[in-house]
Amino acid sequence: MRQTVSSGGPYEDVYGYSRAVRVGDHIHVAGTTARAPDLDGDAYTQARAALSIIETALGEVGSGLGAAVRTVTYVTDLADADLVARAHREVFGEVRPAATLVEVTGLLGGARVEIEVYAVAGYE
C-alpha cells in the first residue's frame, strides 16, 4: 500500500511531488525547507522549521522522528554547518540517524537549508 502526504506547499503541485511517501514500513520525506516567516531567520531557525514540517509529515503516515534512519541536509553556506548541526542534534537527540551534510549553490525560495529524511516505521 502506498500512502502520500502533502504539506500544502505551493511548489508540490508545480513540481508534482509529495512531502512524504510511505510504502510498507519505508518512509521517504522529500527535501524540506522552512516557509515564511522562518525563511527570514538564520540557518538554525530554518533547520528547526524544516524539521517541524518533517515531523508533521511523519506523523501523518503514522510514524515519528524516532523512526529516522538517515538524513541528508543541503546548505548554501558551510559556515552554517554548526547552526544546522545544533538543530539536528536537538531534534533527533539519541535517535542519531546516519547523516550527510552537503553544500549546494542554491535552494528554491532563498532557503539556506533543505533536509530530507528516510525512516523505517516501527522503530520509534
N, C-alpha and C positions, 0 to 999 in steps of 0.2 A: 504494500500500500504506500502511496506517495502522498505526503501532506506538504502544502506550501503555505507560507506566511508572507503577508505584505505588511510593511510598516507605514504605508501610505505616502512614502516619499515620492515626489513628483517624477524623479528620474526612473523609477521602477517601470512605469508604463512606456516611457520614451525608449528605454533600452530593452525592455521585455525580460525582466528578471524578477525573482522573488527574494525577499530579505533572507528567508531561510527555507530549506528543503529538508524534510525528513523522509527517509526510506528505511523501513525497519528500524534498527537501532542507530543508524548513521544519520547524523545531522550536520548540515553544512550551512553556515551563516555567511552570507555574501559580505564583501568588503563594505564596512560601515563607517560613516563619518558623522561628526556632530552636525547638528542643524542650528539655524539661527535661534536664539541669540548666542548659543555656545560657540559658533564659528568665530566670534569676535574674541574669544578667550585664547589663552596660551595653549601649548600642546598638552599640558596636564588636563586643563578644563575640557579640551576637545576629546582627549582619550577617555576621560571619565564619562562624557556624554555618549560617545560611541559605544562604550561598554554597557551603559544603561540600556541603549536601544537593543544591543545584542542580548542582554539578559531578558528583556521583554520577549524577544523573538523566540528564545529557547523555551521560555515559559509557555508560549502559545503552542508549542509542539510537545508539551508535557515533560520538559526537561529543565535543566538549570545550569548555572556556571560550573557546578561540581562535576558535570559530565564532560567538560572541555578536556580534550587530549592534545590539541595543537592550536596555536595562534600564529598568525602572520600579520605583522604590523608594518605599514608603509609610512614613512615620514618624509617631509620635503626638506628637512634640515637635520643632519645627525647631531647637531648641537642640542636638539630637543630630546635626545635619547634618554637622559636621566629623568626628565619630567614624565615621559611616556612610561618608562620602566616603573616609576613610583606608582602611577595609576594602575598599571597591570598588576603589580605586586599587591596593592591594596585590595583590588577586586578579586583576584584569584587566590590570594593567601596560600594555604597549604596545598591547594589543588596542583599548582606548579605544572601547567601543561608544557609540552615541548613548544618552543617559541622561536620565531625568526623575526628580526627587525631589519628592514631594507630601506635605504634612501632612494627616493624617486625624484624625477624632475618636477613633477606637479601632480595635483589631485583636483578633481572637479570641485567647483564652487569655492575655490580658495581655501579648502581644508588643508591643515598641516599634518593630519593624522588620519589613517584609514586602517581598520582592523578587521580581519577575517577570523572566524572560529570554526573549528571542527570538533564535534562532540560525539560521544557514544552513549546513548541513553541507558539508564540503569546503573550508572556509576556515580550518581550524585552523592 
